[in-house]
Amino acid sequence: MKSILILAALFATATATQAQIKNAETATVKVNGNCGMCETTIEKAGSKAKISKTDWNSETGMAVITFDAKKTSLDEVLKRIALSGYDNVNYTAPTAVYDKLHGCCKYDRVKSETAKPVDAPL
């Protein structure tokens, strides 16, 4: 019974997210982090009203990202997450931002392309 309730809640959440975001596409990707504080920051960075929603699982390190493909891209959402301090499949967070994370939020890092603010020169 408990499993059925959990599945129903997940389905309702997914359906509600799809209804709020037009032209919705969904991807599941790896985002590094450790704890509930990480979860709050990752989800806030990856979510924009009616444009994108990010749900990150601290146990698996996987984020389910739903976004309006006409207004943004998965790459843009992942860049915002990296700019908040969290490495992911496409970007490494800037070292200065990563270094400011709380001690419990720091994780072993693997080098990839460092995210730059959208208005920064390439």
Backbone as XML, in Angstrom:
<?xml version="1.0"?>
<chain id="A" units="angstrom">
  <residue number="1" name="MET">
    <atom name="N" x="0.819" y="-1.184" z="0.000"/>
    <atom name="CA" x="0.000" y="0.000" z="0.000"/>
    <atom name="C" x="0.870" y="1.258" z="0.000"/>
  </residue>
  <residue number="2" name="LYS">
    <atom name="N" x="1.926" y="1.245" z="0.813"/>
    <atom name="CA" x="2.819" y="2.395" z="0.891"/>
    <atom name="C" x="3.488" y="2.640" z="-0.461"/>
  </residue>
  <residue number="3" name="SER">
    <atom name="N" x="3.881" y="1.572" z="-1.141"/>
    <atom name="CA" x="4.505" y="1.696" z="-2.459"/>
    <atom name="C" x="3.552" y="2.319" z="-3.463"/>
  </residue>
  <residue number="4" name="ILE">
    <atom name="N" x="2.297" y="1.942" z="-3.397"/>
    <atom name="CA" x="1.297" y="2.485" z="-4.317"/>
    <atom name="C" x="1.129" y="3.982" z="-4.077"/>
  </residue>
  <residue number="5" name="LEU">
    <atom name="N" x="1.111" y="4.397" z="-2.816"/>
    <atom name="CA" x="0.977" y="5.816" z="-2.493"/>
    <atom name="C" x="2.182" y="6.613" z="-2.983"/>
  </residue>
  <residue number="6" name="ILE">
    <atom name="N" x="3.367" y="6.057" z="-2.822"/>
    <atom name="CA" x="4.582" y="6.730" z="-3.286"/>
    <atom name="C" x="4.555" y="6.874" z="-4.801"/>
  </residue>
  <residue number="7" name="LEU">
    <atom name="N" x="4.203" y="5.811" z="-5.504"/>
    <atom name="CA" x="4.121" y="5.870" z="-6.964"/>
    <atom name="C" x="3.066" y="6.871" z="-7.419"/>
  </residue>
  <residue number="8" name="ALA">
    <atom name="N" x="1.943" y="6.907" z="-6.749"/>
    <atom name="CA" x="0.885" y="7.859" z="-7.099"/>
    <atom name="C" x="1.368" y="9.294" z="-6.892"/>
  </residue>
  <residue number="9" name="ALA">
    <atom name="N" x="2.089" y="9.536" z="-5.814"/>
    <atom name="CA" x="2.616" y="10.878" z="-5.548"/>
    <atom name="C" x="3.633" y="11.287" z="-6.608"/>
  </residue>
  <residue number="10" name="LEU">
    <atom name="N" x="4.517" y="10.368" z="-6.988"/>
    <atom name="CA" x="5.500" y="10.659" z="-8.033"/>
    <atom name="C" x="4.815" y="10.953" z="-9.361"/>
  </residue>
  <residue number="11" name="PHE">
    <atom name="N" x="3.816" y="10.179" z="-9.705"/>
    <atom name="CA" x="3.077" y="10.389" z="-10.948"/>
    <atom name="C" x="2.375" y="11.742" z="-10.933"/>
  </residue>
  <residue number="12" name="ALA">
    <atom name="N" x="1.756" y="12.079" z="-9.810"/>
    <atom name="CA" x="1.052" y="13.363" z="-9.696"/>
    <atom name="C" x="2.025" y="14.526" z="-9.834"/>
  </residue>
  <residue number="13" name="THR">
    <atom name="N" x="3.201" y="14.406" z="-9.226"/>
    <atom name="CA" x="4.216" y="15.448" z="-9.328"/>
    <atom name="C" x="4.689" y="15.601" z="-10.762"/>
  </residue>
  <residue number="14" name="ALA">
    <atom name="N" x="4.978" y="14.501" z="-11.421"/>
    <atom name="CA" x="5.436" y="14.544" z="-12.812"/>
    <atom name="C" x="4.369" y="15.137" z="-13.715"/>
  </residue>
  <residue number="15" name="THR">
    <atom name="N" x="3.128" y="14.766" z="-13.506"/>
    <atom name="CA" x="2.027" y="15.284" z="-14.311"/>
    <atom name="C" x="1.850" y="16.778" z="-14.072"/>
  </residue>
  <residue number="16" name="ALA">
    <atom name="N" x="1.932" y="17.213" z="-12.836"/>
    <atom name="CA" x="1.789" y="18.637" z="-12.521"/>
    <atom name="C" x="2.913" y="19.446" z="-13.151"/>
  </residue>
  <residue number="17" name="THR">
    <atom name="N" x="4.131" y="18.921" z="-13.106"/>
    <atom name="CA" x="5.268" y="19.603" z="-13.712"/>
    <atom name="C" x="5.077" y="19.718" z="-15.210"/>
  </residue>
  <residue number="18" name="GLN">
    <atom name="N" x="4.667" y="18.635" z="-15.855"/>
    <atom name="CA" x="4.443" y="18.647" z="-17.299"/>
    <atom name="C" x="3.378" y="19.669" z="-17.656"/>
  </residue>
  <residue number="19" name="ALA">
    <atom name="N" x="2.331" y="19.797" z="-16.838"/>
    <atom name="CA" x="1.232" y="20.713" z="-17.128"/>
    <atom name="C" x="1.687" y="22.168" z="-17.027"/>
  </residue>
  <residue number="20" name="GLN">
    <atom name="N" x="2.610" y="22.473" z="-16.151"/>
    <atom name="CA" x="3.076" y="23.838" z="-15.961"/>
    <atom name="C" x="4.106" y="24.250" z="-17.000"/>
  </residue>
  <residue number="21" name="ILE">
    <atom name="N" x="4.861" y="23.313" z="-17.534"/>
    <atom name="CA" x="5.919" y="23.616" z="-18.487"/>
    <atom name="C" x="5.472" y="23.182" z="-19.877"/>
  </residue>
  <residue number="22" name="LYS">
    <atom name="N" x="5.301" y="24.164" z="-20.760"/>
    <atom name="CA" x="4.896" y="23.857" z="-22.132"/>
    <atom name="C" x="6.103" y="23.328" z="-22.898"/>
  </residue>
  <residue number="23" name="ASN">
    <atom name="N" x="5.854" y="22.598" z="-23.978"/>
    <atom name="CA" x="6.921" y="22.053" z="-24.827"/>
    <atom name="C" x="7.944" y="21.284" z="-23.989"/>
  </residue>
  <residue number="24" name="ALA">
    <atom name="N" x="7.448" y="20.547" z="-22.989"/>
    <atom name="CA" x="8.311" y="19.898" z="-22.005"/>
    <atom name="C" x="9.115" y="18.747" z="-22.591"/>
  </residue>
  <residue number="25" name="GLU">
    <atom name="N" x="10.393" y="18.759" z="-22.245"/>
    <atom name="CA" x="11.292" y="17.635" z="-22.475"/>
    <atom name="C" x="11.889" y="17.302" z="-21.120"/>
  </residue>
  <residue number="26" name="THR">
    <atom name="N" x="12.198" y="16.039" z="-20.909"/>
    <atom name="CA" x="12.740" y="15.604" z="-19.625"/>
    <atom name="C" x="14.007" y="14.796" z="-19.852"/>
  </residue>
  <residue number="27" name="ALA">
    <atom name="N" x="14.993" y="15.034" z="-18.994"/>
    <atom name="CA" x="16.247" y="14.284" z="-19.042"/>
    <atom name="C" x="16.651" y="13.937" z="-17.616"/>
  </residue>
  <residue number="28" name="THR">
    <atom name="N" x="17.322" y="12.815" z="-17.463"/>
    <atom name="CA" x="17.861" y="12.402" z="-16.173"/>
    <atom name="C" x="19.375" y="12.399" z="-16.301"/>
  </residue>
  <residue number="29" name="VAL">
    <atom name="N" x="20.041" y="13.182" z="-15.451"/>
    <atom name="CA" x="21.488" y="13.356" z="-15.561"/>
    <atom name="C" x="22.154" y="13.299" z="-14.189"/>
  </residue>
  <residue number="30" name="LYS">
    <atom name="N" x="23.452" y="13.042" z="-14.196"/>
    <atom name="CA" x="24.258" y="12.999" z="-12.975"/>
    <atom name="C" x="24.680" y="14.415" z="-12.593"/>
  </residue>
  <residue number="31" name="VAL">
    <atom name="N" x="24.419" y="14.772" z="-11.332"/>
    <atom name="CA" x="24.876" y="16.046" z="-10.771"/>
    <atom name="C" x="25.525" y="15.719" z="-9.433"/>
  </residue>
  <residue number="32" name="ASN">
    <atom name="N" x="26.776" y="16.119" z="-9.241"/>
    <atom name="CA" x="27.486" y="15.806" z="-8.006"/>
    <atom name="C" x="26.959" y="16.626" z="-6.837"/>
  </residue>
  <residue number="33" name="GLY">
    <atom name="N" x="26.965" y="16.016" z="-5.671"/>
    <atom name="CA" x="26.519" y="16.645" z="-4.437"/>
    <atom name="C" x="26.399" y="15.572" z="-3.376"/>
  </residue>
  <residue number="34" name="ASN">
    <atom name="N" x="26.073" y="15.976" z="-2.158"/>
    <atom name="CA" x="26.066" y="15.017" z="-1.053"/>
    <atom name="C" x="24.826" y="15.022" z="-0.168"/>
  </residue>
  <residue number="35" name="CYS">
    <atom name="N" x="24.217" y="16.175" z="0.042"/>
    <atom name="CA" x="23.276" y="16.277" z="1.162"/>
    <atom name="C" x="22.029" y="17.089" z="0.818"/>
  </residue>
  <residue number="36" name="GLY">
    <atom name="N" x="21.208" y="17.301" z="1.811"/>
    <atom name="CA" x="19.992" y="18.080" z="1.643"/>
    <atom name="C" x="20.266" y="19.530" z="1.278"/>
  </residue>
  <residue number="37" name="MET">
    <atom name="N" x="21.358" y="20.078" z="1.786"/>
    <atom name="CA" x="21.724" y="21.446" z="1.434"/>
    <atom name="C" x="22.066" y="21.517" z="-0.058"/>
  </residue>
  <residue number="38" name="CYS">
    <atom name="N" x="22.778" y="20.506" z="-0.544"/>
    <atom name="CA" x="23.090" y="20.412" z="-1.979"/>
    <atom name="C" x="21.794" y="20.339" z="-2.777"/>
  </residue>
  <residue number="39" name="GLU">
    <atom name="N" x="20.881" y="19.504" z="-2.319"/>
    <atom name="CA" x="19.605" y="19.316" z="-3.012"/>
    <atom name="C" x="18.874" y="20.646" z="-3.181"/>
  </residue>
  <residue number="40" name="THR">
    <atom name="N" x="18.820" y="21.430" z="-2.120"/>
    <atom name="CA" x="18.139" y="22.720" z="-2.171"/>
    <atom name="C" x="18.786" y="23.642" z="-3.200"/>
  </residue>
  <residue number="41" name="THR">
    <atom name="N" x="20.110" y="23.725" z="-3.184"/>
    <atom name="CA" x="20.824" y="24.617" z="-4.100"/>
    <atom name="C" x="20.705" y="24.150" z="-5.543"/>
  </residue>
  <residue number="42" name="ILE">
    <atom name="N" x="20.885" y="22.860" z="-5.785"/>
    <atom name="CA" x="20.797" y="22.307" z="-7.141"/>
    <atom name="C" x="19.402" y="22.535" z="-7.716"/>
  </residue>
  <residue number="43" name="GLU">
    <atom name="N" x="18.386" y="22.227" z="-6.937"/>
    <atom name="CA" x="17.011" y="22.373" z="-7.429"/>
    <atom name="C" x="16.655" y="23.839" z="-7.668"/>
  </residue>
  <residue number="44" name="LYS">
    <atom name="N" x="17.131" y="24.730" z="-6.822"/>
    <atom name="CA" x="16.861" y="26.159" z="-7.014"/>
    <atom name="C" x="17.567" y="26.670" z="-8.270"/>
  </residue>
  <residue number="45" name="ALA">
    <atom name="N" x="18.823" y="26.281" z="-8.468"/>
    <atom name="CA" x="19.580" y="26.739" z="-9.639"/>
    <atom name="C" x="19.000" y="26.193" z="-10.939"/>
  </residue>
  <residue number="46" name="GLY">
    <atom name="N" x="18.490" y="24.976" z="-10.903"/>
    <atom name="CA" x="17.988" y="24.336" z="-12.112"/>
    <atom name="C" x="16.529" y="24.585" z="-12.415"/>
  </residue>
  <residue number="47" name="SER">
    <atom name="N" x="15.853" y="25.319" z="-11.555"/>
    <atom name="CA" x="14.416" y="25.552" z="-11.743"/>
    <atom name="C" x="14.129" y="27.021" z="-12.005"/>
  </residue>
  <residue number="48" name="LYS">
    <atom name="N" x="13.269" y="27.275" z="-12.997"/>
    <atom name="CA" x="12.765" y="28.617" z="-13.306"/>
    <atom name="C" x="11.283" y="28.470" z="-13.583"/>
  </residue>
  <residue number="49" name="ALA">
    <atom name="N" x="10.478" y="29.338" z="-13.012"/>
    <atom name="CA" x="9.020" y="29.248" z="-13.148"/>
    <atom name="C" x="8.587" y="29.105" z="-14.603"/>
  </residue>
  <residue number="50" name="LYS">
    <atom name="N" x="7.819" y="28.069" z="-14.868"/>
    <atom name="CA" x="7.230" y="27.762" z="-16.174"/>
    <atom name="C" x="8.257" y="27.508" z="-17.277"/>
  </residue>
  <residue number="51" name="ILE">
    <atom name="N" x="9.554" y="27.418" z="-16.922"/>
    <atom name="CA" x="10.592" y="27.157" z="-17.919"/>
    <atom name="C" x="11.331" y="25.860" z="-17.626"/>
  </residue>
  <residue number="52" name="SER">
    <atom name="N" x="11.715" y="25.640" z="-16.367"/>
    <atom name="CA" x="12.422" y="24.402" z="-16.028"/>
    <atom name="C" x="12.169" y="24.028" z="-14.575"/>
  </residue>
  <residue number="53" name="LYS">
    <atom name="N" x="12.255" y="22.734" z="-14.306"/>
    <atom name="CA" x="12.097" y="22.195" z="-12.948"/>
    <atom name="C" x="13.123" y="21.099" z="-12.780"/>
  </residue>
  <residue number="54" name="THR">
    <atom name="N" x="13.839" y="21.139" z="-11.670"/>
    <atom name="CA" x="14.868" y="20.151" z="-11.383"/>
    <atom name="C" x="14.548" y="19.456" z="-10.069"/>
  </residue>
  <residue number="55" name="ASP">
    <atom name="N" x="14.569" y="18.132" z="-10.088"/>
    <atom name="CA" x="14.416" y="17.314" z="-8.882"/>
    <atom name="C" x="15.673" y="16.467" z="-8.753"/>
  </residue>
  <residue number="56" name="TRP">
    <atom name="N" x="16.456" y="16.699" z="-7.682"/>
    <atom name="CA" x="17.714" y="15.991" z="-7.484"/>
    <atom name="C" x="17.592" y="15.026" z="-6.320"/>
  </residue>
  <residue number="57" name="ASN">
    <atom name="N" x="18.127" y="13.818" z="-6.485"/>
    <atom name="CA" x="18.073" y="12.779" z="-5.463"/>
    <atom name="C" x="19.454" y="12.648" z="-4.828"/>
  </residue>
  <residue number="58" name="SER">
    <atom name="N" x="19.560" y="12.944" z="-3.538"/>
    <atom name="CA" x="20.858" y="12.902" z="-2.857"/>
    <atom name="C" x="21.423" y="11.494" z="-2.729"/>
  </residue>
  <residue number="59" name="GLU">
    <atom name="N" x="20.581" y="10.485" z="-2.758"/>
    <atom name="CA" x="21.063" y="9.107" z="-2.645"/>
    <atom name="C" x="21.695" y="8.612" z="-3.941"/>
  </residue>
  <residue number="60" name="THR">
    <atom name="N" x="21.128" y="8.988" z="-5.069"/>
    <atom name="CA" x="21.635" y="8.512" z="-6.365"/>
    <atom name="C" x="22.505" y="9.539" z="-7.076"/>
  </residue>
  <residue number="61" name="GLY">
    <atom name="N" x="22.372" y="10.815" z="-6.705"/>
    <atom name="CA" x="23.098" y="11.875" z="-7.398"/>
    <atom name="C" x="22.523" y="12.175" z="-8.774"/>
  </residue>
  <residue number="62" name="MET">
    <atom name="N" x="21.319" y="11.695" z="-9.021"/>
    <atom name="CA" x="20.685" y="11.903" z="-10.324"/>
    <atom name="C" x="19.639" y="13.011" z="-10.218"/>
  </residue>
  <residue number="63" name="ALA">
    <atom name="N" x="19.590" y="13.838" z="-11.259"/>
    <atom name="CA" x="18.604" y="14.917" z="-11.331"/>
    <atom name="C" x="17.666" y="14.657" z="-12.496"/>
  </residue>
  <residue number="64" name="VAL">
    <atom name="N" x="16.381" y="14.809" z="-12.248"/>
    <atom name="CA" x="15.378" y="14.749" z="-13.310"/>
    <atom name="C" x="15.071" y="16.202" z="-13.651"/>
  </residue>
  <residue number="65" name="ILE">
    <atom name="N" x="15.400" y="16.586" z="-14.876"/>
    <atom name="CA" x="15.239" y="17.967" z="-15.315"/>
    <atom name="C" x="14.178" y="18.012" z="-16.404"/>
  </residue>
  <residue number="66" name="THR">
    <atom name="N" x="13.125" y="18.776" z="-16.151"/>
    <atom name="CA" x="12.063" y="18.993" z="-17.133"/>
    <atom name="C" x="12.160" y="20.449" z="-17.555"/>
  </residue>
  <residue number="67" name="PHE">
    <atom name="N" x="12.157" y="20.702" z="-18.864"/>
    <atom name="CA" x="12.346" y="22.068" z="-19.347"/>
    <atom name="C" x="11.531" y="22.328" z="-20.609"/>
  </residue>
  <residue number="68" name="ASP">
    <atom name="N" x="11.205" y="23.601" z="-20.835"/>
    <atom name="CA" x="10.506" y="24.044" z="-22.038"/>
    <atom name="C" x="11.557" y="24.172" z="-23.132"/>
  </residue>
  <residue number="69" name="ALA">
    <atom name="N" x="11.540" y="23.256" z="-24.077"/>
    <atom name="CA" x="12.562" y="23.191" z="-25.120"/>
    <atom name="C" x="12.550" y="24.401" z="-26.049"/>
  </residue>
  <residue number="70" name="LYS">
    <atom name="N" x="11.479" y="25.185" z="-26.038"/>
    <atom name="CA" x="11.434" y="26.389" z="-26.870"/>
    <atom name="C" x="12.012" y="27.608" z="-26.150"/>
  </residue>
  <residue number="71" name="LYS">
    <atom name="N" x="12.191" y="27.503" z="-24.832"/>
    <atom name="CA" x="12.687" y="28.643" z="-24.058"/>
    <atom name="C" x="14.072" y="28.425" z="-23.472"/>
  </residue>
  <residue number="72" name="THR">
    <atom name="N" x="14.488" y="27.181" z="-23.349"/>
    <atom name="CA" x="15.799" y="26.883" z="-22.770"/>
    <atom name="C" x="16.257" y="25.529" z="-23.289"/>
  </residue>
  <residue number="73" name="SER">
    <atom name="N" x="17.399" y="25.092" z="-22.833"/>
    <atom name="CA" x="17.916" y="23.776" z="-23.222"/>
    <atom name="C" x="18.454" y="23.073" z="-21.985"/>
  </residue>
  <residue number="74" name="LEU">
    <atom name="N" x="18.645" y="21.785" z="-22.100"/>
    <atom name="CA" x="19.247" y="21.026" z="-21.006"/>
    <atom name="C" x="20.619" y="21.607" z="-20.687"/>
  </residue>
  <residue number="75" name="ASP">
    <atom name="N" x="21.368" y="21.965" z="-21.715"/>
    <atom name="CA" x="22.702" y="22.521" z="-21.523"/>
    <atom name="C" x="22.657" y="23.803" z="-20.684"/>
  </residue>
  <residue number="76" name="GLU">
    <atom name="N" x="21.702" y="24.682" z="-20.952"/>
    <atom name="CA" x="21.581" y="25.924" z="-20.181"/>
    <atom name="C" x="21.238" y="25.642" z="-18.719"/>
  </residue>
  <residue number="77" name="VAL">
    <atom name="N" x="20.377" y="24.676" z="-18.475"/>
    <atom name="CA" x="20.017" y="24.316" z="-17.098"/>
    <atom name="C" x="21.242" y="23.759" z="-16.376"/>
  </residue>
  <residue number="78" name="LEU">
    <atom name="N" x="21.989" y="22.888" z="-17.037"/>
    <atom name="CA" x="23.190" y="22.313" z="-16.423"/>
    <atom name="C" x="24.242" y="23.381" z="-16.160"/>
  </residue>
  <residue number="79" name="LYS">
    <atom name="N" x="24.323" y="24.377" z="-17.025"/>
    <atom name="CA" x="25.269" y="25.475" z="-16.802"/>
    <atom name="C" x="24.876" y="26.264" z="-15.549"/>
  </residue>
  <residue number="80" name="ARG">
    <atom name="N" x="23.585" y="26.542" z="-15.373"/>
    <atom name="CA" x="23.129" y="27.250" z="-14.164"/>
    <atom name="C" x="23.467" y="26.454" z="-12.905"/>
  </residue>
  <residue number="81" name="ILE">
    <atom name="N" x="23.288" y="25.139" z="-12.978"/>
    <atom name="CA" x="23.605" y="24.286" z="-11.825"/>
    <atom name="C" x="25.099" y="24.342" z="-11.525"/>
  </residue>
  <residue number="82" name="ALA">
    <atom name="N" x="25.928" y="24.279" z="-12.557"/>
    <atom name="CA" x="27.379" y="24.355" z="-12.358"/>
    <atom name="C" x="27.782" y="25.708" z="-11.776"/>
  </residue>
  <residue number="83" name="LEU">
    <atom name="N" x="27.152" y="26.775" z="-12.246"/>
    <atom name="CA" x="27.475" y="28.107" z="-11.728"/>
    <atom name="C" x="27.062" y="28.278" z="-10.268"/>
  </residue>
  <residue number="84" name="SER">
    <atom name="N" x="26.236" y="27.357" z="-9.756"/>
    <atom name="CA" x="25.871" y="27.392" z="-8.334"/>
    <atom name="C" x="26.838" y="26.556" z="-7.487"/>
  </residue>
  <residue number="85" name="GLY">
    <atom name="N" x="27.796" y="25.885" z="-8.147"/>
    <atom name="CA" x="28.830" y="25.154" z="-7.415"/>
    <atom name="C" x="28.855" y="23.654" z="-7.606"/>
  </residue>
  <residue number="86" name="TYR">
    <atom name="N" x="27.993" y="23.111" z="-8.469"/>
    <atom name="CA" x="27.866" y="21.660" z="-8.575"/>
    <atom name="C" x="28.228" y="21.141" z="-9.963"/>
  </residue>
  <residue number="87" name="ASP">
    <atom name="N" x="29.271" y="20.299" z="-10.002"/>
    <atom name="CA" x="29.694" y="19.670" z="-11.252"/>
    <atom name="C" x="28.596" y="18.746" z="-11.753"/>
  </residue>
  <residue number="88" name="ASN">
    <atom name="N" x="28.519" y="18.604" z="-13.070"/>
    <atom name="CA" x="27.528" y="17.709" z="-13.663"/>
    <atom name="C" x="28.093" y="17.088" z="-14.928"/>
  </residue>
  <residue number="89" name="VAL">
    <atom name="N" x="27.277" y="16.389" z="-15.673"/>
    <atom name="CA" x="27.752" y="15.658" z="-16.845"/>
    <atom name="C" x="28.351" y="16.564" z="-17.909"/>
  </residue>
  <residue number="90" name="ASN">
    <atom name="N" x="27.949" y="17.825" z="-17.977"/>
    <atom name="CA" x="28.454" y="18.734" z="-19.011"/>
    <atom name="C" x="29.457" y="19.764" z="-18.515"/>
  </residue>
  <residue number="91" name="TYR">
    <atom name="N" x="29.364" y="20.160" z="-17.249"/>
    <atom name="CA" x="30.173" y="21.279" z="-16.764"/>
    <atom name="C" x="30.780" y="21.022" z="-15.394"/>
  </residue>
  <residue number="92" name="THR">
    <atom name="N" x="31.953" y="21.639" z="-15.198"/>
    <atom name="CA" x="32.591" y="21.686" z="-13.891"/>
    <atom name="C" x="32.301" y="23.065" z="-13.308"/>
  </residue>
  <residue number="93" name="ALA">
    <atom name="N" x="31.906" y="23.115" z="-12.076"/>
    <atom name="CA" x="31.645" y="24.400" z="-11.419"/>
    <atom name="C" x="32.941" y="25.196" z="-11.329"/>
  </residue>
  <residue number="94" name="PRO">
    <atom name="N" x="32.863" y="26.525" z="-11.443"/>
    <atom name="CA" x="34.064" y="27.336" z="-11.243"/>
    <atom name="C" x="34.648" y="27.057" z="-9.856"/>
  </residue>
  <residue number="95" name="THR">
    <atom name="N" x="35.961" y="26.941" z="-9.783"/>
    <atom name="CA" x="36.626" y="26.602" z="-8.526"/>
    <atom name="C" x="36.278" y="27.589" z="-7.415"/>
  </residue>
  <residue number="96" name="ALA">
    <atom name="N" x="36.223" y="28.876" z="-7.734"/>
    <atom name="CA" x="35.907" y="29.888" z="-6.718"/>
    <atom name="C" x="34.517" y="29.667" z="-6.122"/>
  </residue>
  <residue number="97" name="VAL">
    <atom name="N" x="33.575" y="29.214" z="-6.938"/>
    <atom name="CA" x="32.213" y="28.954" z="-6.448"/>
    <atom name="C" x="32.192" y="27.652" z="-5.646"/>
  </residue>
  <residue number="98" name="TYR">
    <atom name="N" x="32.837" y="26.605" z="-6.173"/>
    <atom name="CA" x="32.901" y="25.320" z="-5.472"/>
    <atom name="C" x="33.536" y="25.499" z="-4.089"/>
  </residue>
  <residue number="99" name="ASP">
    <atom name="N" x="34.609" y="26.285" z="-4.023"/>
    <atom name="CA" x="35.321" y="26.484" z="-2.758"/>
    <atom name="C" x="34.451" y="27.140" z="-1.685"/>
  </residue>
  <residue number="100" name="LYS">
    <atom name="N" x="33.400" y="27.857" z="-2.083"/>
    <atom name="CA" x="32.511" y="28.525" z="-1.127"/>
    <atom name="C" x="31.408" y="27.607" z="-0.599"/>
  </residue>
  <residue number="101" name="LEU">
    <atom name="N" x="31.290" y="26.392" z="-1.168"/>
    <atom name="CA" x="30.276" y="25.457" z="-0.678"/>
    <atom name="C" x="30.584" y="25.055" z="0.761"/>
  </residue>
  <residue number="102" name="HIS">
    <atom name="N" x="29.549" y="24.751" z="1.514"/>
    <atom name="CA" x="29.700" y="24.244" z="2.879"/>
    <atom name="C" x="30.511" y="22.948" z="2.827"/>
  </residue>
  <residue number="103" name="GLY">
    <atom name="N" x="31.244" y="22.645" z="3.858"/>
    <atom name="CA" x="32.101" y="21.461" z="3.899"/>
    <atom name="C" x="31.392" y="20.161" z="3.571"/>
  </residue>
  <residue number="104" name="CYS">
    <atom name="N" x="30.148" y="20.010" z="4.031"/>
    <atom name="CA" x="29.427" y="18.762" z="3.769"/>
    <atom name="C" x="29.008" y="18.644" z="2.304"/>
  </residue>
  <residue number="105" name="CYS">
    <atom name="N" x="29.069" y="19.740" z="1.561"/>
    <atom name="CA" x="28.635" y="19.733" z="0.158"/>
    <atom name="C" x="29.781" y="19.435" z="-0.806"/>
  </residue>
  <residue number="106" name="LYS">
    <atom name="N" x="31.002" y="19.380" z="-0.312"/>
    <atom name="CA" x="32.148" y="19.149" z="-1.197"/>
    <atom name="C" x="32.283" y="17.662" z="-1.504"/>
  </residue>
  <residue number="107" name="TYR">
    <atom name="N" x="32.680" y="17.373" z="-2.728"/>
    <atom name="CA" x="32.755" y="16.009" z="-3.254"/>
    <atom name="C" x="34.024" y="15.887" z="-4.078"/>
  </residue>
  <residue number="108" name="ASP">
    <atom name="N" x="34.407" y="14.660" z="-4.423"/>
    <atom name="CA" x="35.568" y="14.446" z="-5.289"/>
    <atom name="C" x="35.229" y="14.953" z="-6.679"/>
  </residue>
  <residue number="109" name="ARG">
    <atom name="N" x="36.128" y="15.746" z="-7.261"/>
    <atom name="CA" x="35.851" y="16.384" z="-8.550"/>
    <atom name="C" x="36.578" y="15.687" z="-9.692"/>
  </residue>
  <residue number="110" name="VAL">
    <atom name="N" x="35.911" y="15.646" z="-10.850"/>
    <atom name="CA" x="36.485" y="15.134" z="-12.093"/>
    <atom name="C" x="36.447" y="16.297" z="-13.073"/>
  </residue>
  <residue number="111" name="LYS">
    <atom name="N" x="37.545" y="16.566" z="-13.750"/>
    <atom name="CA" x="37.655" y="17.727" z="-14.639"/>
    <atom name="C" x="36.797" y="17.588" z="-15.887"/>
  </residue>
  <residue number="112" name="SER">
    <atom name="N" x="36.058" y="18.663" z="-16.231"/>
    <atom name="CA" x="35.352" y="18.795" z="-17.508"/>
    <atom name="C" x="35.312" y="20.288" z="-17.819"/>
  </residue>
  <residue number="113" name="GLU">
    <atom name="N" x="34.553" y="20.711" z="-18.804"/>
    <atom name="CA" x="34.508" y="22.122" z="-19.178"/>
    <atom name="C" x="33.927" y="22.950" z="-18.036"/>
  </residue>
  <residue number="114" name="THR">
    <atom name="N" x="34.650" y="24.010" z="-17.637"/>
    <atom name="CA" x="34.169" y="24.874" z="-16.565"/>
    <atom name="C" x="33.093" y="25.804" z="-17.098"/>
  </residue>
  <residue number="115" name="ALA">
    <atom name="N" x="32.003" y="25.900" z="-16.385"/>
    <atom name="CA" x="30.895" y="26.768" z="-16.794"/>
    <atom name="C" x="31.299" y="28.225" z="-16.637"/>
  </residue>
  <residue number="116" name="LYS">
    <atom name="N" x="30.898" y="29.033" z="-17.620"/>
    <atom name="CA" x="31.128" y="30.471" z="-17.570"/>
    <atom name="C" x="29.771" y="31.155" z="-17.623"/>
  </residue>
  <residue number="117" name="PRO">
    <atom name="N" x="29.633" y="32.306" z="-16.945"/>
    <atom name="CA" x="28.362" y="33.029" z="-17.040"/>
    <atom name="C" x="28.015" y="33.298" z="-18.499"/>
  </residue>
  <residue number="118" name="VAL">
    <atom name="N" x="26.744" y="33.371" z="-18.804"/>
    <atom name="CA" x="26.272" y="33.532" z="-20.175"/>
    <atom name="C" x="26.880" y="34.758" z="-20.842"/>
  </residue>
  <residue number="119" name="ASP">
    <atom name="N" x="27.060" y="35.852" z="-20.116"/>
    <atom name="CA" x="27.582" y="37.079" z="-20.714"/>
    <atom name="C" x="29.109" y="37.165" z="-20.706"/>
  </residue>
  <residue number="120" name="ALA">
    <atom name="N" x="29.807" y="36.127" z="-20.258"/>
    <atom name="CA" x="31.267" y="36.129" z="-20.217"/>
    <atom name="C" x="31.836" y="35.816" z="-21.597"/>
  </residue>
  <residue number="121" name="PRO">
    <atom name="N" x="32.956" y="36.458" z="-21.965"/>
    <atom name="CA" x="33.588" y="36.131" z="-23.251"/>
    <atom name="C" x="34.134" y="34.713" z="-23.229"/>
  </residue>
  <residue number="122" name="LEU">
    <atom name="N" x="34.128" y="34.082" z="-24.377"/>
    <atom name="CA" x="34.611" y="32.695" z="-24.467"/>
    <atom name="C" x="36.093" y="32.618" z="-24.493"/>
  </residue>
</chain>
